[in-house]
């Protein structure tokens, strides 16, 4: 039986090397497939139970080893909806199971993949190159999660306008007001002097009380005796822009009044500039007191200022120092309103949040990618399209971004290396040829035995 056993063992070797060559060919064929995980081959010896002094080498069986946990190279694509996982974890995806009223219906069973070449389809779903649809958590514009691990669909293509609620102002005011009047005369830094100025006498701002506005006929002289305080565009509830022009007028050594232009085309006898408030400073230049407020019902060029608009300078927002050119320095004006906007682009952060970037310059988190972690990822069962399904050996998925960093605008390439696969191919070919020689030799020995009987 020795010759027959040798023949059978050689045939088993041929079968095992054929299995290994099949895996090599599949790895080579998928060397450019996004997210592909190579299949390696290992060999197990099969030994017949015999006495120690009569033991033989035995036969062989080939089996596959999946290299699922081995990460491929991450390649940038410049497509913002493409996502690569750097680290452990898998995207949760589903297939289309059918259609109802023209809308796709999806399988409830989760599949898992590293193939992240997702793009938006015509219905707003994120689908990869293998036709798998991305799952995750949906987030509304208020930042609340509305569904978990569902099929992601980008539907918030517009955002409504938001009225400005707060203006944050910071600047360094000069010790000497570098007004046009001061630059021409090298004197008179106070806008309410001399007494015969066309303002009609001193105009001291009273905290909490009304201030006589600057009318159209006084505007030129007011501009001559004040310095620019910057400008900012605020928005009403309809998203209409309102241009707020500001000017500072120094009324005492350490006291300034701030005005805004309420009507750029005011008639000579109508208000053009209205007081917003006052600020006083300590001798060291720090802010002592300040009070700024838009009166209820105020308008700018005919548009109502958002109700309750807060003008905030904070404890260190305003200071007074000697500065070059005697003009305002370090000016910063920020406001929190914006007009309505439409979705223009999408970005993915490292924690898996998908943010919509809108035409009004705003960005909102609209979804979060589900990242599934497995205790034994190499025990997953391979499916078509670079997907895997859980098994008893792999354990249940845990949806957590821990251990993974998502990279937007990139994909993970195949982890099959052509050079390595060619090396395996040569070794497999030589082993296969050697087994054929064993078969040939065993056949010749059998023929010699048969001829001996004759």
Buried (B, 14 or more C-beta within 10 A) or exposed (E): EEBEBBBBBBBBBBBBBEBBBBBBEBBBEBBEBBBBBBBBBEBEEEEEEEEEEEEEEEBBEBEEEBBBEEBBEBEEBEBBBBBBBBEBBBBBBBBBEEEEEEEBEBBEEBBBBBBBBBEBEEEEBBBBBBEBBBBBBBBEBEEEEEBEBBBBBBEBEBBEBBBBBBBBBBBBBBBEBBBEBBEEEEEBBBBBBEEEBEBEEEBEBEEEEEBBBBBBBBBEBBBBBBBEBBBBBBBBBEBEEBEBBBBBBBBBEBBBBBBBBBBEEBEEEEBBBBBBBBBBBEEEBEBBEBBBBBEEEBEBEEBEBBEEBBBEBEEEBBBBBEBEEBBBBEBEBEBBBBBBBEBEEBBBBEEBBBBBBBBBEBEBBBBBBBBBBBEBBBBBEEBEBBBBEBEEEBBEBEBEBEEBBBBBBBBBBBBBBEEEBEEBBEEBBEBBEEBEEBBEBBEEBBEEEEEEEE
